[in-house]
Amino acid sequence: MRIGSSLSGVDLTAQNNLMRAFASLNLSSVRLSTMQRINSGSDDPAGLIAAEDLRAELAAIEKASYNASRAQGAVQVADSAMSEVSGLLNTIRGNVVSAASGVYSDAEIDAMQIENDAALAAINRIGNITSYGGAQMLDGDAMTFALSPDLSDTSTLVLPTVSTSALGGAAGKLNELLSGGVFSLTSGSLATAIDILDAAGAQITEGRSRAGAFEKYAIESTQRVLGSMEVNLSSAFSQIHDTDVAAEASNMVRSQILVDAATASLTIAGRSRGLISGLLGGI
């Protein structure tokens, strides 16, 4: 048996075990405090690369989902505006039908024309003010939306130009129903006025149908796919990057036991050397 002040092989083994146990205990403490399995590149170099790739994908998906939500808001604003235009067209139609009945006085028809003029002005106003995020929605220009993490994958929506000079058909435009127009309640063919209103109504209805189809099939379906992608990628990222609390807590307890055991071993070994040295010194 080796006796002396220097550490023996058993002591060195116990010391190395203590250092390893301390390192493991510290690692578990860090992982539990940050709730991250990978806190530095040395923890898992390959896992770090995979986790960062997934993080980048998740960031792109989150932005695409946000874009889809904004696009949905824009389409809903446009649909609400076109719905209001439909109501105004129905008001004008009612006045045209009433004027054609022959039972109203000239004063009453003049009052109806005033109402029609106000409704036509409102249609122009709706077309001018309907916007979302500063972009006009009802000026006839194509609207392009990026609904995918791939910016080259875009979706386009074209809605009708909402103005009295644009809405109408072969028979004429809505602005011809204004006071002094060739198809006003007092100066023109009311049957032709109805044809113009029919054409304008069809344009608005088609625009609402197009907007609804875009929202349902371009936006909502994309949102569902993006949501599924986000859930699955988040799960994969968590498995690679986040702390398994149960497993790490178990590792921490095990490491603490090993620290205590190694510390006790070194303490006992030190006391033994001191006792033996004292006994030999007394001989």
C-alpha atoms as an extended CHARMM CRD file, in Angstrom:
* protein
*
       283  EXT
         1         1  MET       CA              0.0000000000        0.0000000000        0.0000000000  PROA      1               0.0000000000
         2         2  ARG       CA              1.3440000000        3.4120000000       -0.9710000000  PROA      2               0.0000000000
         3         3  ILE       CA              1.4300000000        5.9140000000        1.8940000000  PROA      3               0.0000000000
         4         4  GLY       CA              2.3160000000        9.5870000000        1.5160000000  PROA      4               0.0000000000
         5         5  SER       CA              1.0660000000       13.0870000000        1.0270000000  PROA      5               0.0000000000
         6         6  SER       CA              0.5640000000       12.7140000000       -2.7400000000  PROA      6               0.0000000000
         7         7  LEU       CA             -2.7310000000       11.5130000000       -4.2000000000  PROA      7               0.0000000000
         8         8  SER       CA             -2.9340000000        7.8240000000       -4.9070000000  PROA      8               0.0000000000
         9         9  GLY       CA             -4.4360000000        6.2680000000       -8.0210000000  PROA      9               0.0000000000
        10        10  VAL       CA             -7.6920000000        5.7180000000       -6.1240000000  PROA      10              0.0000000000
        11        11  ASP       CA             -7.6870000000        9.3500000000       -5.0390000000  PROA      11              0.0000000000
        12        12  LEU       CA             -7.0790000000       10.5500000000       -8.5940000000  PROA      12              0.0000000000
        13        13  THR       CA             -9.9150000000        8.3850000000       -9.8500000000  PROA      13              0.0000000000
        14        14  ALA       CA            -12.2470000000        9.8130000000       -7.2310000000  PROA      14              0.0000000000
        15        15  GLN       CA            -11.1030000000       13.3290000000       -8.1090000000  PROA      15              0.0000000000
        16        16  ASN       CA            -11.7170000000       12.7770000000      -11.8240000000  PROA      16              0.0000000000
        17        17  ASN       CA            -15.1380000000       11.3360000000      -11.0470000000  PROA      17              0.0000000000
        18        18  LEU       CA            -15.8990000000       14.4100000000       -8.9530000000  PROA      18              0.0000000000
        19        19  MET       CA            -14.8890000000       16.7610000000      -11.7850000000  PROA      19              0.0000000000
        20        20  ARG       CA            -16.9960000000       14.8640000000      -14.3080000000  PROA      20              0.0000000000
        21        21  ALA       CA            -19.9420000000       14.8380000000      -11.9280000000  PROA      21              0.0000000000
        22        22  PHE       CA            -19.5790000000       18.5860000000      -11.3580000000  PROA      22              0.0000000000
        23        23  ALA       CA            -19.4520000000       19.1790000000      -15.1290000000  PROA      23              0.0000000000
        24        24  SER       CA            -22.5710000000       17.0710000000      -15.6660000000  PROA      24              0.0000000000
        25        25  LEU       CA            -24.3410000000       18.8140000000      -12.7770000000  PROA      25              0.0000000000
        26        26  ASN       CA            -23.4620000000       22.2230000000      -14.2020000000  PROA      26              0.0000000000
        27        27  LEU       CA            -24.6680000000       21.2340000000      -17.6840000000  PROA      27              0.0000000000
        28        28  SER       CA            -28.0090000000       20.0050000000      -16.3220000000  PROA      28              0.0000000000
        29        29  SER       CA            -28.3810000000       23.1850000000      -14.2580000000  PROA      29              0.0000000000
        30        30  VAL       CA            -27.8010000000       25.3730000000      -17.3100000000  PROA      30              0.0000000000
        31        31  ARG       CA            -30.2210000000       23.3760000000      -19.4560000000  PROA      31              0.0000000000
        32        32  LEU       CA            -32.9390000000       23.5020000000      -16.8070000000  PROA      32              0.0000000000
        33        33  SER       CA            -32.4460000000       27.2150000000      -16.1460000000  PROA      33              0.0000000000
        34        34  THR       CA            -32.5740000000       28.1770000000      -19.8570000000  PROA      34              0.0000000000
        35        35  MET       CA            -34.9770000000       25.3940000000      -20.9170000000  PROA      35              0.0000000000
        36        36  GLN       CA            -32.6470000000       24.8850000000      -23.8920000000  PROA      36              0.0000000000
        37        37  ARG       CA            -30.7360000000       21.7070000000      -24.6020000000  PROA      37              0.0000000000
        38        38  ILE       CA            -28.3650000000       23.5590000000      -26.9230000000  PROA      38              0.0000000000
        39        39  ASN       CA            -26.8830000000       26.6490000000      -25.2730000000  PROA      39              0.0000000000
        40        40  SER       CA            -23.6420000000       26.7500000000      -27.2500000000  PROA      40              0.0000000000
        41        41  GLY       CA            -22.2640000000       25.1790000000      -30.4010000000  PROA      41              0.0000000000
        42        42  SER       CA            -20.2560000000       22.6850000000      -28.3700000000  PROA      42              0.0000000000
        43        43  ASP       CA            -23.4030000000       21.2100000000      -26.8330000000  PROA      43              0.0000000000
        44        44  ASP       CA            -24.4530000000       19.6760000000      -30.1770000000  PROA      44              0.0000000000
        45        45  PRO       CA            -22.8290000000       21.1120000000      -33.3510000000  PROA      45              0.0000000000
        46        46  ALA       CA            -24.9980000000       19.1240000000      -35.7590000000  PROA      46              0.0000000000
        47        47  GLY       CA            -28.1240000000       19.7810000000      -33.6940000000  PROA      47              0.0000000000
        48        48  LEU       CA            -27.3480000000       23.5030000000      -33.6520000000  PROA      48              0.0000000000
        49        49  ILE       CA            -27.2460000000       23.6150000000      -37.4660000000  PROA      49              0.0000000000
        50        50  ALA       CA            -30.5240000000       21.6920000000      -37.7440000000  PROA      50              0.0000000000
        51        51  ALA       CA            -32.1860000000       23.8710000000      -35.0950000000  PROA      51              0.0000000000
        52        52  GLU       CA            -31.1250000000       27.1290000000      -36.7680000000  PROA      52              0.0000000000
        53        53  ASP       CA            -32.3900000000       25.8970000000      -40.1520000000  PROA      53              0.0000000000
        54        54  LEU       CA            -35.7360000000       25.0770000000      -38.5570000000  PROA      54              0.0000000000
        55        55  ARG       CA            -35.7820000000       28.4450000000      -36.7720000000  PROA      55              0.0000000000
        56        56  ALA       CA            -35.3150000000       30.2310000000      -40.1150000000  PROA      56              0.0000000000
        57        57  GLU       CA            -38.1230000000       28.1850000000      -41.6950000000  PROA      57              0.0000000000
        58        58  LEU       CA            -40.4210000000       28.9700000000      -38.7780000000  PROA      58              0.0000000000
        59        59  ALA       CA            -39.6920000000       32.6940000000      -39.0490000000  PROA      59              0.0000000000
        60        60  ALA       CA            -40.5730000000       32.6420000000      -42.7630000000  PROA      60              0.0000000000
        61        61  ILE       CA            -43.7840000000       30.6920000000      -42.1020000000  PROA      61              0.0000000000
        62        62  GLU       CA            -44.8340000000       33.0830000000      -39.3470000000  PROA      62              0.0000000000
        63        63  LYS       CA            -44.3890000000       36.0590000000      -41.6930000000  PROA      63              0.0000000000
        64        64  ALA       CA            -46.2670000000       34.2780000000      -44.4850000000  PROA      64              0.0000000000
        65        65  SER       CA            -49.1050000000       33.5570000000      -42.0490000000  PROA      65              0.0000000000
        66        66  TYR       CA            -49.1370000000       37.2280000000      -41.0480000000  PROA      66              0.0000000000
        67        67  ASN       CA            -49.2440000000       38.2090000000      -44.7370000000  PROA      67              0.0000000000
        68        68  ALA       CA            -52.1820000000       35.8510000000      -45.2640000000  PROA      68              0.0000000000
        69        69  SER       CA            -54.0340000000       37.4360000000      -42.3330000000  PROA      69              0.0000000000
        70        70  ARG       CA            -53.4620000000       40.9130000000      -43.7760000000  PROA      70              0.0000000000
        71        71  ALA       CA            -54.5950000000       39.7430000000      -47.2100000000  PROA      71              0.0000000000
        72        72  GLN       CA            -57.7420000000       38.3160000000      -45.6410000000  PROA      72              0.0000000000
        73        73  GLY       CA            -58.4070000000       41.6370000000      -43.9520000000  PROA      73              0.0000000000
        74        74  ALA       CA            -57.9380000000       43.4780000000      -47.2420000000  PROA      74              0.0000000000
        75        75  VAL       CA            -60.3320000000       41.1700000000      -49.1050000000  PROA      75              0.0000000000
        76        76  GLN       CA            -62.9470000000       41.4780000000      -46.3770000000  PROA      76              0.0000000000
        77        77  VAL       CA            -62.7310000000       45.2770000000      -46.5180000000  PROA      77              0.0000000000
        78        78  ALA       CA            -63.2350000000       45.1840000000      -50.2850000000  PROA      78              0.0000000000
        79        79  ASP       CA            -66.1660000000       42.7660000000      -49.9740000000  PROA      79              0.0000000000
        80        80  SER       CA            -67.8270000000       44.9640000000      -47.3660000000  PROA      80              0.0000000000
        81        81  ALA       CA            -67.4510000000       48.0040000000      -49.6380000000  PROA      81              0.0000000000
        82        82  MET       CA            -68.9050000000       46.1590000000      -52.6390000000  PROA      82              0.0000000000
        83        83  SER       CA            -71.7880000000       44.9480000000      -50.5000000000  PROA      83              0.0000000000
        84        84  GLU       CA            -72.5670000000       48.5740000000      -49.6800000000  PROA      84              0.0000000000
        85        85  VAL       CA            -72.4530000000       49.4290000000      -53.3930000000  PROA      85              0.0000000000
        86        86  SER       CA            -74.9520000000       46.6380000000      -54.0690000000  PROA      86              0.0000000000
        87        87  GLY       CA            -77.3090000000       48.1920000000      -51.5400000000  PROA      87              0.0000000000
        88        88  LEU       CA            -76.9680000000       51.5980000000      -53.2040000000  PROA      88              0.0000000000
        89        89  LEU       CA            -77.6920000000       50.1030000000      -56.6300000000  PROA      89              0.0000000000
        90        90  ASN       CA            -80.8420000000       48.4970000000      -55.2230000000  PROA      90              0.0000000000
        91        91  THR       CA            -81.9410000000       51.8770000000      -53.8570000000  PROA      91              0.0000000000
        92        92  ILE       CA            -81.4810000000       53.4720000000      -57.2890000000  PROA      92              0.0000000000
        93        93  ARG       CA            -83.2870000000       50.5670000000      -58.9430000000  PROA      93              0.0000000000
        94        94  GLY       CA            -86.2470000000       51.0110000000      -56.5990000000  PROA      94              0.0000000000
        95        95  ASN       CA            -86.5240000000       54.6740000000      -57.5310000000  PROA      95              0.0000000000
        96        96  VAL       CA            -86.3380000000       53.8900000000      -61.2530000000  PROA      96              0.0000000000
        97        97  VAL       CA            -89.1190000000       51.3060000000      -60.9230000000  PROA      97              0.0000000000
        98        98  SER       CA            -91.2130000000       53.7340000000      -58.8720000000  PROA      98              0.0000000000
        99        99  ALA       CA            -90.7270000000       56.5370000000      -61.4120000000  PROA      99              0.0000000000
       100       100  ALA       CA            -91.8710000000       54.2110000000      -64.1900000000  PROA      100             0.0000000000
       101       101  SER       CA            -95.1380000000       53.4230000000      -62.4060000000  PROA      101             0.0000000000
       102       102  GLY       CA            -96.7980000000       56.6720000000      -63.4270000000  PROA      102             0.0000000000
       103       103  VAL       CA            -98.3700000000       57.2290000000      -60.0080000000  PROA      103             0.0000000000
       104       104  TYR       CA            -95.8880000000       59.7540000000      -58.6310000000  PROA      104             0.0000000000
       105       105  SER       CA            -95.9420000000       63.5080000000      -59.1010000000  PROA      105             0.0000000000
       106       106  ASP       CA            -93.1250000000       65.4330000000      -60.7240000000  PROA      106             0.0000000000
       107       107  ALA       CA            -92.0600000000       66.7170000000      -57.3110000000  PROA      107             0.0000000000
       108       108  GLU       CA            -91.8390000000       63.1930000000      -55.9670000000  PROA      108             0.0000000000
       109       109  ILE       CA            -89.8280000000       62.0430000000      -58.9630000000  PROA      109             0.0000000000
       110       110  ASP       CA            -87.4950000000       65.0030000000      -58.4990000000  PROA      110             0.0000000000
       111       111  ALA       CA            -87.0110000000       63.9040000000      -54.8820000000  PROA      111             0.0000000000
       112       112  MET       CA            -86.2070000000       60.3850000000      -56.0730000000  PROA      112             0.0000000000
       113       113  GLN       CA            -83.6520000000       61.8230000000      -58.4990000000  PROA      113             0.0000000000
       114       114  ILE       CA            -82.0220000000       63.7290000000      -55.6660000000  PROA      114             0.0000000000
       115       115  GLU       CA            -81.7780000000       60.4390000000      -53.7580000000  PROA      115             0.0000000000
       116       116  ASN       CA            -80.2880000000       58.7150000000      -56.8170000000  PROA      116             0.0000000000
       117       117  ASP       CA            -77.7030000000       61.4700000000      -57.2280000000  PROA      117             0.0000000000
       118       118  ALA       CA            -76.6810000000       61.0560000000      -53.5800000000  PROA      118             0.0000000000
       119       119  ALA       CA            -76.4460000000       57.2700000000      -53.9740000000  PROA      119             0.0000000000
       120       120  LEU       CA            -74.3260000000       57.6150000000      -57.1420000000  PROA      120             0.0000000000
       121       121  ALA       CA            -72.0390000000       60.0820000000      -55.3510000000  PROA      121             0.0000000000
       122       122  ALA       CA            -71.7090000000       57.5700000000      -52.5090000000  PROA      122             0.0000000000
       123       123  ILE       CA            -70.6550000000       54.8660000000      -54.9920000000  PROA      123             0.0000000000
       124       124  ASN       CA            -67.8600000000       57.1300000000      -56.2560000000  PROA      124             0.0000000000
       125       125  ARG       CA            -66.8420000000       57.9250000000      -52.7070000000  PROA      125             0.0000000000
       126       126  ILE       CA            -66.7010000000       54.2420000000      -51.7290000000  PROA      126             0.0000000000
       127       127  GLY       CA            -64.5240000000       53.4850000000      -54.7420000000  PROA      127             0.0000000000
       128       128  ASN       CA            -62.1430000000       56.2970000000      -53.8050000000  PROA      128             0.0000000000
       129       129  ILE       CA            -61.7740000000       55.6450000000      -50.0750000000  PROA      129             0.0000000000
       130       130  THR       CA            -61.7230000000       51.8450000000      -49.9330000000  PROA      130             0.0000000000
       131       131  SER       CA            -58.1270000000       50.9630000000      -49.1650000000  PROA      131             0.0000000000
       132       132  TYR       CA            -56.0880000000       48.6970000000      -46.9160000000  PROA      132             0.0000000000
       133       133  GLY       CA            -52.6290000000       49.5470000000      -45.6930000000  PROA      133             0.0000000000
       134       134  GLY       CA            -52.5550000000       52.5020000000      -48.0690000000  PROA      134             0.0000000000
       135       135  ALA       CA            -53.3610000000       50.4010000000      -51.1590000000  PROA      135             0.0000000000
       136       136  GLN       CA            -56.5200000000       51.1220000000      -53.1480000000  PROA      136             0.0000000000
       137       137  MET       CA            -58.7940000000       48.1020000000      -53.3450000000  PROA      137             0.0000000000
       138       138  LEU       CA            -61.4460000000       49.0880000000      -55.9170000000  PROA      138             0.0000000000
       139       139  ASP       CA            -59.5500000000       50.9160000000      -58.6580000000  PROA      139             0.0000000000
       140       140  GLY       CA            -59.3610000000       47.9400000000      -61.0430000000  PROA      140             0.0000000000
       141       141  ASP       CA            -55.6300000000       47.3340000000      -60.5380000000  PROA      141             0.0000000000
       142       142  ALA       CA            -54.3430000000       43.8440000000      -59.8570000000  PROA      142             0.0000000000
       143       143  MET       CA            -53.4770000000       43.1690000000      -56.2240000000  PROA      143             0.0000000000
       144       144  THR       CA            -50.6170000000       40.7420000000      -55.6560000000  PROA      144             0.0000000000
       145       145  PHE       CA            -50.2390000000       38.9390000000      -52.3340000000  PROA      145             0.0000000000
       146       146  ALA       CA            -47.2860000000       36.9010000000      -51.0430000000  PROA      146             0.0000000000
       147       147  LEU       CA            -48.9860000000       34.1390000000      -49.0590000000  PROA      147             0.0000000000
       148       148  SER       CA            -46.0890000000       31.6800000000      -49.0500000000  PROA      148             0.0000000000
       149       149  PRO       CA            -42.6070000000       31.5400000000      -47.4720000000  PROA      149             0.0000000000
       150       150  ASP       CA            -41.4350000000       31.3310000000      -51.0960000000  PROA      150             0.0000000000
       151       151  LEU       CA            -41.6260000000       34.9360000000      -52.2950000000  PROA      151             0.0000000000
       152       152  SER       CA            -41.8200000000       33.8200000000      -55.9300000000  PROA      152             0.0000000000
       153       153  ASP       CA            -45.1390000000       32.1330000000      -55.1330000000  PROA      153             0.0000000000
       154       154  THR       CA            -47.6940000000       34.9630000000      -55.2860000000  PROA      154             0.0000000000
       155       155  SER       CA            -51.4670000000       35.1720000000      -55.7010000000  PROA      155             0.0000000000
       156       156  THR       CA            -53.2700000000       37.8680000000      -57.6700000000  PROA      156             0.0000000000
       157       157  LEU       CA            -56.7560000000       39.3010000000      -57.2400000000  PROA      157             0.0000000000
       158       158  VAL       CA            -58.4620000000       41.7730000000      -59.5820000000  PROA      158             0.0000000000
       159       159  LEU       CA            -61.6380000000       43.5180000000      -58.4410000000  PROA      159             0.0000000000
       160       160  PRO       CA            -63.8570000000       45.8530000000      -60.4970000000  PROA      160             0.0000000000
       161       161  THR       CA            -63.3030000000       49.5860000000      -60.7100000000  PROA      161             0.0000000000
       162       162  VAL       CA            -65.9930000000       51.0590000000      -58.5050000000  PROA      162             0.0000000000
       163       163  SER       CA            -67.0480000000       54.3760000000      -59.9970000000  PROA      163             0.0000000000
       164       164  THR       CA            -70.1160000000       55.6190000000      -61.8100000000  PROA      164             0.0000000000
       165       165  SER       CA            -68.0490000000       56.1810000000      -64.9640000000  PROA      165             0.0000000000
       166       166  ALA       CA            -66.8260000000       52.5690000000      -65.0050000000  PROA      166             0.0000000000
       167       167  LEU       CA            -69.8030000000       50.5310000000      -63.8060000000  PROA      167             0.0000000000
       168       168  GLY       CA            -72.3960000000       49.6420000000      -66.4160000000  PROA      168             0.0000000000
       169       169  GLY       CA            -72.4730000000       47.8830000000      -69.7570000000  PROA      169             0.0000000000
       170       170  ALA       CA            -73.2250000000       48.2670000000      -73.4440000000  PROA      170             0.0000000000
       171       171  ALA       CA            -76.3890000000       50.2420000000      -72.6510000000  PROA      171             0.0000000000
       172       172  GLY       CA            -74.4660000000       52.9380000000      -70.7740000000  PROA      172             0.0000000000
       173       173  LYS       CA            -72.7420000000       53.8310000000      -67.4960000000  PROA      173             0.0000000000
       174       174  LEU       CA            -74.1280000000       54.7210000000      -64.0970000000  PROA      174             0.0000000000
       175       175  ASN       CA            -73.1410000000       58.3740000000      -64.4020000000  PROA      175             0.0000000000
       176       176  GLU       CA            -75.7480000000       58.6900000000      -67.1720000000  PROA      176             0.0000000000
       177       177  LEU       CA            -78.4280000000       58.2100000000      -64.4870000000  PROA      177             0.0000000000
       178       178  LEU       CA            -77.4290000000       61.4640000000      -62.7580000000  PROA      178             0.0000000000
       179       179  SER       CA            -79.5690000000       64.6000000000      -62.9630000000  PROA      179             0.0000000000
       180       180  GLY       CA            -79.2670000000       65.9190000000      -66.5230000000  PROA      180             0.0000000000
       181       181  GLY       CA            -77.9830000000       62.5470000000      -67.7120000000  PROA      181             0.0000000000
       182       182  VAL       CA            -79.4960000000       60.8670000000      -70.7380000000  PROA      182             0.0000000000
       183       183  PHE       CA            -81.0530000000       58.2030000000      -68.5170000000  PROA      183             0.0000000000
       184       184  SER       CA            -82.1150000000       60.2240000000      -65.4910000000  PROA      184             0.0000000000
       185       185  LEU       CA            -85.5880000000       59.7090000000      -64.0550000000  PROA      185             0.0000000000
       186       186  THR       CA            -86.9960000000       62.6290000000      -66.0300000000  PROA      186             0.0000000000
       187       187  SER       CA            -85.1200000000       62.7240000000      -69.3180000000  PROA      187             0.0000000000
       188       188  GLY       CA            -84.4260000000       59.2200000000      -70.5210000000  PROA      188             0.0000000000
       189       189  SER       CA            -85.5720000000       55.6600000000      -71.0190000000  PROA      189             0.0000000000
       190       190  LEU       CA            -86.1600000000       54.0710000000      -67.6500000000  PROA      190             0.0000000000
       191       191  ALA       CA            -85.9230000000       50.6100000000      -69.2040000000  PROA      191             0.0000000000
       192       192  THR       CA            -82.3980000000       51.4350000000      -70.3480000000  PROA      192             0.0000000000
       193       193  ALA       CA            -81.6150000000       52.7230000000      -66.8660000000  PROA      193             0.0000000000
       194       194  ILE       CA            -82.6090000000       49.2990000000      -65.5270000000  PROA      194             0.0000000000
       195       195  ASP       CA            -80.3000000000       47.6250000000      -68.0710000000  PROA      195             0.0000000000
       196       196  ILE       CA            -77.4290000000       49.8150000000      -66.8880000000  PROA      196             0.0000000000
       197       197  LEU       CA            -78.1910000000       48.9690000000      -63.2710000000  PROA      197             0.0000000000
       198       198  ASP       CA            -78.3490000000       45.2480000000      -64.1400000000  PROA      198             0.0000000000
       199       199  ALA       CA            -74.9210000000       45.4150000000      -65.7620000000  PROA      199             0.0000000000
       200       200  ALA       CA            -73.4370000000       47.3640000000      -62.8550000000  PROA      200             0.0000000000
       201       201  GLY       CA            -74.9660000000       44.9720000000      -60.3280000000  PROA      201             0.0000000000
       202       202  ALA       CA            -73.5450000000       41.9910000000      -62.2090000000  PROA      202             0.0000000000
       203       203  GLN       CA            -70.0780000000       43.5460000000      -62.1220000000  PROA      203             0.0000000000
       204       204  ILE       CA            -70.2770000000       44.0800000000      -58.3840000000  PROA      204             0.0000000000
       205       205  THR       CA            -71.6740000000       40.5920000000      -57.7720000000  PROA      205             0.0000000000
       206       206  GLU       CA            -68.9100000000       39.0510000000      -59.8630000000  PROA      206             0.0000000000
       207       207  GLY       CA            -66.3420000000       41.0760000000      -57.9180000000  PROA      207             0.0000000000
       208       208  ARG       CA            -67.7230000000       39.8580000000      -54.5910000000  PROA      208             0.0000000000
       209       209  SER       CA            -67.7640000000       36.2840000000      -55.8790000000  PROA      209             0.0000000000
       210       210  ARG       CA            -64.1400000000       36.6080000000      -57.0070000000  PROA      210             0.0000000000
       211       211  ALA       CA            -63.1430000000       38.0820000000      -53.6520000000  PROA      211             0.0000000000
       212       212  GLY       CA            -64.9500000000       35.3100000000      -51.7780000000  PROA      212             0.0000000000
       213       213  ALA       CA            -63.3300000000       32.5730000000      -53.8410000000  PROA      213             0.0000000000
       214       214  PHE       CA            -59.9060000000       34.1660000000      -53.3170000000  PROA      214             0.0000000000
       215       215  GLU       CA            -60.4430000000       34.3240000000      -49.5710000000  PROA      215             0.0000000000
       216       216  LYS       CA            -61.6610000000       30.7320000000      -49.3510000000  PROA      216             0.0000000000
       217       217  TYR       CA            -59.2940000000       28.9620000000      -51.7160000000  PROA      217             0.0000000000
       218       218  ALA       CA            -56.1890000000       31.1470000000      -51.8080000000  PROA      218             0.0000000000
       219       219  ILE       CA            -56.0670000000       32.5710000000      -48.2930000000  PROA      219             0.0000000000
       220       220  GLU       CA            -57.8920000000       30.1990000000      -45.9490000000  PROA      220             0.0000000000
       221       221  SER       CA            -56.4350000000       27.0390000000      -47.4980000000  PROA      221             0.0000000000
       222       222  THR       CA            -52.9590000000       28.5950000000      -47.3090000000  PROA      222             0.0000000000
       223       223  GLN       CA            -53.5220000000       29.5250000000      -43.6580000000  PROA      223             0.0000000000
       224       224  ARG       CA            -54.4320000000       25.9210000000      -42.8350000000  PROA      224             0.0000000000
       225       225  VAL       CA            -51.3200000000       24.5770000000      -44.5620000000  PROA      225             0.0000000000
       226       226  LEU       CA            -49.0870000000       27.1820000000      -42.9170000000  PROA      226             0.0000000000
       227       227  GLY       CA            -50.6190000000       26.3760000000      -39.5370000000  PROA      227             0.0000000000
       228       228  SER       CA            -49.9020000000       22.6720000000      -39.9790000000  PROA      228             0.0000000000
       229       229  MET       CA            -46.3520000000       23.4070000000      -41.1190000000  PROA      229             0.0000000000
       230       230  GLU       CA            -45.7590000000       25.6660000000      -38.1340000000  PROA      230             0.0000000000
       231       231  VAL       CA            -46.9810000000       23.0330000000      -35.6630000000  PROA      231             0.0000000000
       232       232  ASN       CA            -44.8190000000       20.2700000000      -37.1320000000  PROA      232             0.0000000000
       233       233  LEU       CA            -41.7000000000       22.4200000000      -37.5140000000  PROA      233             0.0000000000
       234       234  SER       CA            -42.1240000000       23.7910000000      -33.9820000000  PROA      234             0.0000000000
       235       235  SER       CA            -42.3240000000       20.2410000000      -32.6710000000  PROA      235             0.0000000000
       236       236  ALA       CA            -39.1900000000       19.2320000000      -34.5810000000  PROA      236             0.0000000000
       237       237  PHE       CA            -37.3570000000       22.3420000000      -33.3760000000  PROA      237             0.0000000000
       238       238  SER       CA            -38.3780000000       21.6820000000      -29.7810000000  PROA      238             0.0000000000
       239       239  GLN       CA            -37.1410000000       18.0840000000      -29.9160000000  PROA      239             0.0000000000
       240       240  ILE       CA            -33.7330000000       19.2430000000      -31.1120000000  PROA      240             0.0000000000
       241       241  HSD       CA            -33.2930000000       22.4920000000      -29.2170000000  PROA      241             0.0000000000
       242       242  ASP       CA            -35.3860000000       22.4530000000      -26.0510000000  PROA      242             0.0000000000
       243       243  THR       CA            -34.6550000000       20.7720000000      -22.7310000000  PROA      243             0.0000000000
       244       244  ASP       CA            -36.3310000000       17.4820000000      -21.9080000000  PROA      244             0.0000000000
       245       245  VAL       CA            -37.1920000000       18.5520000000      -18.3720000000  PROA      245             0.0000000000
       246       246  ALA       CA            -37.8890000000       15.0660000000      -17.0020000000  PROA      246             0.0000000000
       247       247  ALA       CA            -34.7120000000       13.5700000000      -18.4400000000  PROA      247             0.0000000000
       248       248  GLU       CA            -32.5450000000       16.5430000000      -17.4450000000  PROA      248             0.0000000000
       249       249  ALA       CA            -33.9610000000       16.6300000000      -13.9260000000  PROA      249             0.0000000000
       250       250  SER       CA            -33.1110000000       12.9330000000      -13.6120000000  PROA      250             0.0000000000
       251       251  ASN       CA            -29.5900000000       13.6300000000      -14.9020000000  PROA      251             0.0000000000
       252       252  MET       CA            -29.2310000000       16.4580000000      -12.3900000000  PROA      252             0.0000000000
       253       253  VAL       CA            -30.2240000000       14.2240000000       -9.4720000000  PROA      253             0.0000000000
       254       254  ARG       CA            -27.8280000000       11.4990000000      -10.6700000000  PROA      254             0.0000000000
       255       255  SER       CA            -25.0060000000       14.0400000000      -11.0590000000  PROA      255             0.0000000000
       256       256  GLN       CA            -25.6630000000       15.4190000000       -7.5600000000  PROA      256             0.0000000000
       257       257  ILE       CA            -25.4660000000       11.8980000000       -6.1070000000  PROA      257             0.0000000000
       258       258  LEU       CA            -22.1840000000       11.2990000000       -7.9440000000  PROA      258             0.0000000000
       259       259  VAL       CA            -20.7970000000       14.6310000000       -6.6480000000  PROA      259             0.0000000000
       260       260  ASP       CA            -21.7370000000       13.7090000000       -3.0940000000  PROA      260             0.0000000000
       261       261  ALA       CA            -20.2640000000       10.2090000000       -3.4640000000  PROA      261             0.0000000000
       262       262  ALA       CA            -17.0140000000       11.4240000000       -5.0080000000  PROA      262             0.0000000000
       263       263  THR       CA            -16.6770000000       14.1670000000       -2.3810000000  PROA      263             0.0000000000
       264       264  ALA       CA            -17.2470000000       11.6380000000        0.4030000000  PROA      264             0.0000000000
       265       265  SER       CA            -14.7220000000        9.2580000000       -1.1770000000  PROA      265             0.0000000000
       266       266  LEU       CA            -12.0480000000       11.9390000000       -1.3100000000  PROA      266             0.0000000000
       267       267  THR       CA            -12.8160000000       13.0080000000        2.2620000000  PROA      267             0.0000000000
       268       268  ILE       CA            -12.5390000000        9.4340000000        3.5480000000  PROA      268             0.0000000000
       269       269  ALA       CA             -9.3590000000        8.8590000000        1.5710000000  PROA      269             0.0000000000
       270       270  GLY       CA             -7.8320000000       12.0300000000        3.0190000000  PROA      270             0.0000000000
       271       271  ARG       CA             -8.7480000000       11.0540000000        6.5430000000  PROA      271             0.0000000000
       272       272  SER       CA             -7.3540000000        7.5570000000        6.0140000000  PROA      272             0.0000000000
       273       273  ARG       CA             -4.0220000000        8.9180000000        4.8460000000  PROA      273             0.0000000000
       274       274  GLY       CA             -3.8760000000       11.2320000000        7.8200000000  PROA      274             0.0000000000
       275       275  LEU       CA             -4.7080000000        8.4190000000       10.2610000000  PROA      275             0.0000000000
       276       276  ILE       CA             -2.1720000000        6.0310000000        8.7840000000  PROA      276             0.0000000000
       277       277  SER       CA              0.5030000000        8.7120000000        8.6700000000  PROA      277             0.0000000000
       278       278  GLY       CA             -0.1770000000        9.4990000000       12.3130000000  PROA      278             0.0000000000
       279       279  LEU       CA              0.0610000000        5.8540000000       13.3120000000  PROA      279             0.0000000000
       280       280  LEU       CA              3.2980000000        5.3130000000       11.4370000000  PROA      280             0.0000000000
       281       281  GLY       CA              4.7360000000        8.5060000000       12.8350000000  PROA      281             0.0000000000
       282       282  GLY       CA              4.1720000000        7.2050000000       16.3670000000  PROA      282             0.0000000000
       283       283  ILE       CA              6.1210000000        3.9890000000       15.8030000000  PROA      283             0.0000000000
